[in-house]
Amino acid sequence: MQNSHALTRFYLNVADSYYYLNDVDTAIKFYNKTIVYAQKYNETRLAGFAHLYLGYTESDLGKFPEASKSLKTAIDIFTEVKDNFNILSSKNALSVLYSKNAFFKEAEKERNEAIELAKQDDRNDHLISLYFNAATDYRKIADYKKQIAYLKKSIDCNAKSENEMYLKSTILAELVIAYAENNNLDLAETNFKELKKIYLNNKSSKNRESYIFALKSLEYQKGNYSNALAYGKEYLTLRKQKRGYEEIMLAEKFIAKVYQATDNPQKANQHLVNYYTLKDSITSVQNTKTLAYFQTLYETEKRDRKIEAQNTNIELLNVENKNKTQQLTFGIISMLVLFACILFYRSYANAKHREFVQQGFSQELIKAQEQERTRISKDLHDSVGQQLVLLKWKTQALDQPELSLLVQNTLEEVRHISRDLYPITLTKLGLTSSIQKLLFELDETTDLFVTLEIDDVNTRFDDVETLNFYRFIQESVSNVIKHANASTLFVNILKQKNGIKVLIRDNGNGFDIDDTITLNSLGLKTMTERINILKGQLSIKSKKNKGTAILVQIPT
């Protein structure tokens, strides 16, 4: 083919054909070929479509980091060519991707930008889905007031659509459930009558699904458990036919809830097992962490899109990185030796003074370690990480797959070290959300049944105190995993008038709290010093085979 546009469009159409034939692996290959030809022939808009559709496909396969990168590239391209319609499509897809991985703040940010753009361009059809997706996110974080508000916005926009009846039953079903589960049965019944009317006029499989979806919850809230169970099972069957894993998961949870209400714990447990099995399989923790990295990288790129080209040899970069790490390690060791010498010299003083100095040393040592970890983490991310990213792009552009793989592996190792040295989620999400994410990942990746109750404590501490509080929680739950052999973990963080109360309890092996060796091996001394830095008090209760409880009180 002589026409470059036609050739690029041909590869894009081939990729789409394989996608609709469910041959997604071949589809991805042709989407990537389309990108190569689009770049070669400067077909910018077709490159945007290829990245957008590639992002859709990668998301379907659960490749969330790759999908995130593809969708962000699509947004950049469509922004460059001022294609607002496809900017909206890309941002909507990216917000849904973030939502699937519980990055609700990032999802809200992308969605709000899309909503403003849709309003400016009078894109009513986009607003329908944007408002509906916003309502779904607010349901997931239990903000039911906003959930209902956005469902009403969605249905108002849908009323202006030429295809109003296509989505109306879906939105009404969600609205019925929202009202029913928030003890507003009158409004739930009113909206259900409208939904029922739509279903009776058109008994399509889609309308039947929405009808059953709403009716099962309405019957449950009215106490008609036998009807709720029957409709719940029918809805589960319908969802299994469509293989919507998240919907199947929620349907299993609903049936378990009905069985619990009818005092049938055996069947309730069967469906709860199905629910947790699906929940564990939906999102890979590794992909979620990588997605967080790509989000950080994206925000950096938005602030500075013009990256200066650098031709750096990968071996030289590795050597420089190794030397820098050795220098930093030597600096840390030197600092530790210096502090140890000071402690040894002052140990000749009287007992009370020695105790005071030892406590001060321990706290300063923790602070110094955290400061050094933070500095090293930022150096690795801002300097070495950026150079590796640039080098990766260079090797990809030069079609050098072996070097590209080596760079990628090095980049992953640098990122892993950086993440271990300093929890980047504290900066991105805040203390409260970071603790929630830590416990969420623990629940996902271990056999522990984790229960978390937490108030908003973001404004209670400065940066140093925030890091020490997070480390304390992190070290506490790490001890449970390593030593307790527990099956359940309860974490309670409450904001009170006179301060913050923390209770961490497990049902594990327990230990003798008078055993000094055990206390030191569990790192409880370091945990105690972290609480001392926060001017708090820590107490531990534990018995052999009776579990362990850690209680902390931190004054304001």
N, C-alpha and C positions, 0 to 999 in steps of 0.2 A: 504493500500500500504506500502510495506517495504522499497522501494527505496525513500530516502528523496528528491533526485533531481526530480524524477518523480512526487512525490506528490506536490512539490512546483510548478513545471511546469504545473501540472494539474490545480491548482487554478488560475495560470496566464492565461491559455487558457480559463478557464471558464469566467474570468473577461473580456477577449477580446471578447468572444462570446456575452456577454450581451451588451458590448459597441457597437458592430456592429448591434445589434438588437435595438439600441437606448434606452435600459433600463439602463441609465447611473447611476442611484442610486444603483442598484444591482451591476453594474460593479465596482463602487467605493468600495462597501463592500468587494468584492472578491479581488480587488487590495490590500486592507488593510490586508486581510487574507493572501495573498501571502507574504506580507512584514513580517508578524508575523512568518510564517513558514520558510521564507528565513533566518531570523535572528536566529531562533531556530536551523536550520540545517547548518548554515554558508554558505548558498548559496548566496554569495555576488553579483555575476553578475545578478542573477535572481531578487534580491532585487533592483538592479539598474534599470532593465527593469520595475519592478512594480512601482517604484517611477516615472520613466519617463512617462509611460502610464497614471498613476494617474494624473500627472501634465497636460498632454494633456486633460484629461477628465474634470478636475477642471477648466481649462482655457475655455473649451467649455461652461461650466455652468456659467461663469462669476465670479467664485470664485478665483479672482486673487491673494490674499494673500496666500491661500492654494496652488495654482498652483506654485507660486514663491518658496515656501518652498520645495515642492516636486521636482521641477526641480533642485534646488540647491543641494539637497541631492543626486539626480541622478548623477550630475556632480562630486560630491565628491567620490561617489562609483566607477564610471567609471574611474576616475583619479587614484584611489587606485589600480584597476585591470589593468590599462594601456590599456583601450579599447578606442582608439582614435576616432574610427568611431562613437561610441555612445556619447562620449564627445562632438563631433561636433553637433550631433543631439540635445543633451540637451541644449547646449549653443545657438544654433539657435532658439530653442523653447523659451528659456528664453529671448533672445533679442526681439523676436516678442511680448512676453508678456509685457515687459517694454514699447515697442513702442505703444502698444494699450493704455497704461496709461500715455502717453506723457513723460515718463522718457527716453528722447532721448539720454542723455549722458550715462546713464547706459546701454541702448540698444547698443549704439556704442561701449562701452568698451567690452561687452561680444562678440559682433559680430567680432570686430577686433582681439580678442584673437582666435576666431574660424577660422577666415580667415588665420591667420599665421599658425595655426595647419594644416588646410586643404592644404595650400601650401607645408608645410613640408612633408605631407603624400601623396601629389599628388591626393587629393580628388576633382576631377574636378566637379563632380555632386553636392557636397556640396557648392562649390564656386559659382555655378550658382544661387542657392537660396540665399546665403549670400549676394552676390552683388545685387541681385534684391531687397531683403529686405532693404538693405542700401539705394538704390535709392528711395524706398517708404518713408523711414524716412526723407530723405533730401527734398522730395517733401512736406512733412507735415510741415517742418520748413522753407519752401520757399528758400532753397539753390538749385536753379535749375541747376546751373553749375555742382555741384557734383552729382545731380540726373542723369543728362545725362551721366556724366563720368562713373558712376557705372552701368547704363543700358548698355552702350557699353561694359564694362568689362563682364557683365553677358552674353550678346549675343556672345561675343568672346569665352567664356568658353562653352557656349551651342553648338557652332559650332564643338567642339571636342567631343561632347557626341554621344553615339551610338543611343540615342533616341532624336536627335536634333529637329525633327518636333513636339515633344510633347509639348515643352514649347516655341518654337520659336514665334508662333503667339501671345502668351501672352506678351512676352518681347517686340516684335515689336510694339504692340498696345500702350504700355506705352511710347515707344520711339517716336512714331508718335505724341502723345499728348504732350509730353515734348517739342518737337521741335515746334509744332504748337502754344502752349501757350507762347512760348518765342520768337515769331516773326521770326521764321526760317522756312517759309512755303516750301522752296525748299527742304530742308532735310526731312521735314515732308512728302512731296509728294513722295520723293524717297523711303523712308522706307514704305510708305503706298502701293506703287506699289508692293513691295515684299510681304507685308502682303496680299494684294488682290490676288496675284498669289497663295499663300498657300491656301487661302480660296476657290478659284475656283477649285483647284486640290482636295480638300477634304472639302466638305461642312458639316462638323460635327457641332453639336451644340456648342461645345467648340470654334471651329474656327469662327463660326458665331458670337458668343458673342464678341470675340476679334475684329473682323472686324467691328461690329457695334459700339463697344466701341471707337475705333479710329476714325471711320468715322464721328460720331456725333460731336466730338471736331474739326475735320478738317473742316467740313462744317460751324461750328460756326465761326471759325477764318477767313474763306473766306467770311463771311457775308451772307451765304445761310441759313437764320434762319428757314425757313419752313422745309428744309431738316434736319437741326440740331434738330428741335423739334420732327420730326417724328422718327428719329433714337434714340433720347434721350428717347422717350416714349417706343420704342421697347426694348431698353437696360434695362429700369426700369422693364418692364414686365419679361424679362429674369432673372434679379437678384432676383425679388420677388419669382420666382419659386424655386430658390436655397436658399432663405432666408439668403443671405449674408448682414447682417444689415449695416455694414459700407459702402458697395458698394451701397446699396439701398439709404442710407443717401446722398451720393455724387451724385447719379443719380437725386434725388429730387432737390438738390441744382443746378445741371446743368440745369434742366428744368426751374427752377425759374429764372436763369440767362438769358435763351433764351427769356422767357416771358417779362422780364424787357427790353431786347434789342428791343423787338417788341412793347413796350409801352402798355403792358397788365398787369398793377399792380395787378388787382384782382386775376388773375390766378397765377401770380408770388407769391403773398402772401400765396395762398393755399399751394403751394409746399414748400415755406419757412417754414410754420407751420409744415408740414410733416418732413422737414429736422431737425428743432430744437427739435421736439418731439423725433425723433430717436436718435439725438445727446445726449439728456438728459438721455435716457434710456440705452445707451451702457455701460457707466462707472459709477459705484457707487462711490460717493466721499468717503464714509467710507472705501470701499475696497482699493481705491487709497491711502488714508492716511496710512492704515495698510501695504500696499505694501512698502511704503517708510520706515516704521519701520523695516520690514523684510530685506530690502536692507541694512540698517544701521547695523542690527544684523549680516548679512552675511559678511560684510566687517570686522567687529570685529572678527568674527570666523576665517576668512582667515588669520588674523594676529596672532591669538593665538588659535589653534585648540585643544590644550590640556587643558581642563578645569578641575581643581582640584575638585574631588568629595567631596560633602558636604551633611551631613545629618542634615538638619535644620528643626525644627518643625514649621509648618505654623502659628500656633497661636503665638508662640514666635516671629516669624519674623514680624507679624502684630503689635504686641505690641512694638517691637523695632522701627519699622517704625513710629508708632504713636508718640512714645516718641521723636524720632529724629525730626519729623515734628513740634512737640510742642516746642522743643528747638530752632529750626530754626525760628519759628514764634515769640517766645519770643525775640530772638536776633534782628529780624527785628523791632519789636515794640520798643525795647530798643533804637535801633539806631534812629528811628523816634522821640522818646521822646527826645533824646539827641539833635538832630537837632532842634526840636521845642523849647527847652530851650535856645539854642544859638540864635535862631531868636527872641525869646521874650526879651532876654537881650539886644540885639543890636537895638531893635525897639525904644529905648529911644534916639537914636542918631538923628541927623538932617534929614530932609526929603530926600535929595539927597542921603545921605549915606545909609539911610534905604532902599531906592529903589534899590541901588546897591547891598546891602547885600541880600535883598529878591530875587533878580534875581540870584545871585550866589548860594543861598541856593536851589532854585528851580532846577537849573541845576545839582547841586551836588546830590540832592535827587533823581533825575531821574537816574543819573549815578549809584548811590548806589543801587537803586532798581533793575536796569538791571544787575549789577554785582551779586547781591544776587540771583536774579532769575536764572542767568546763572549757578552759583555755585550749587544751589539747583537742577536745572535740570540735571546737569552732575552727581551729587551725586546719584540722583534717577536712572538715566540710567545706570551708570557704576557700582554702588554697589548693590542697591536694585533690579534693573532690572535684572542684571546678576544672582543674587541669585534666583530670582523667575523663570527665564528661566531654571536654573539647577534643581530647585525643581519640575518644571513642567515635565521635562524629567524623573526625578526619579519616580514621581507618575504614569506617563504613562507606564514606564518600569515595575512598580509593579502592573499595572492594577488596579489602584484606581481612577475610573472615577469621583467620587464626589470630592475628593481632587484635582484632575486635573482641574475640572471645577472651583473650588474655587481659585486655583492658577491662572488660566487663567483670571478670573474676576479681581483679584487683580492686575495682570500684566497689564491688559487693563487700569485700573484706574491709576496706576503709570505712564504708558505711556502717558495717557491723560494729567495728571498734568505736566509731564516733557515737553510735547509739548507746553502747554499753557505758561509755564514759559520762554521757550526760543525756538524760531523758528529754528529747526535743519536744515531747508532747506537753511539757510544762509551759513552754513558750507559746505553742500553737493553741492548746486547748484550755489551759489553766489547771489549777490544782485539782478541783473537784472532778472535772471530766477526765483528767489523767488517771486518777485513782479508779474511776469507773472503768476506764479502758483496761487498766492493769488487771482488775478483778474479772472483767469480761473475758479477757484473753486466757486467764487462769481457768475459768469455768469451761472455756472452749477446748483447751489443750490438755487438761488433766482429768482424772476420775473424780476429783473433788466436787461436791455439791456446794456451790458458793452462794451465800446470801449476803447482800450488801444493802445497808441503809445509810444514806449519807445526806447531810444538809450541805448547802452551798457555803464553802469555807474559803472561797477565792480571795476575799478581801481581808482576811484575818492576819495574814503574815506578809513580811517583806520577802524579797527574792531569796535571801539566804535561809530564812525560816521556812519558806515554801519548799525549798530543796531538801532540807533536813526532815521535814514532816513527811514528804513523799518517800525519802529513803527509809524512814522508820517503818512505814507501811509496807514498802517493798521487801525489807529485810525480815519483817515479821511473817509475811505470807511465804517467803522463801524458806524460812525455818520449818513451817508447817509441811511444805512439800518435801524437804530433804530429810526431816527427822521424825515427824509426828506419826506417819503412816495413818493419817486420818481419812475419813470418808466425807466429813462435812466441815465447812469453815464459815463462821459468822463474823462479819465485820460491820460494826456500828459506829458511825462518826456523827455526833450530834452537836449542834450549835446551841449553847445555853447562855443565859444572861451573864453569868460570871466566867464564861470561857468555853472551851471545847472539850467534850468527853469522847474518848475512844475506847471501844471494847472489841478485842479480837479473841475469839474463842474457837477451839477445835475439839473433836472427840477422839484424839489420837492417843499415842502411848503414854504421854505425860513423862515427868522426870522428877527427881529429888531436887528441890530448889536449894537445899543445903550443900549440894555437891558442887564445889567450886570449879572442878575440871569440866563438868557438864555445862555449867553456866558460861564459861569462857569459850568452849567449843561451839556453842550455839550463837556466839556473837552478841549475847545479851548485854555485855558491858558497853559495846559500841552503841547499841540501841538506847541504853540508859543515858549515855552521854548526849545523844541527839535530843532526847527529851529535856535534859538539863539545859541545853542550848536554848530550847524553847521556854525555859523557866517553868517546866511542868514537873509533875510527879508520876512515877511509874510503879505499879505493883503487879506481882505475878502470883497466880495461884495454880498449882499443878500437883497431881498425884499420879503415881504409876497406874497405867491403864485407865485413867479417869479423865484424860484430856488436860488441856492447858487454857487458862484465861489470862489475858494481859489487859490491864485497865490503866488508862492514862487520863490525867486531868491537866489541861493547859489553861492558865488564866489569861484573860484579855488585858 
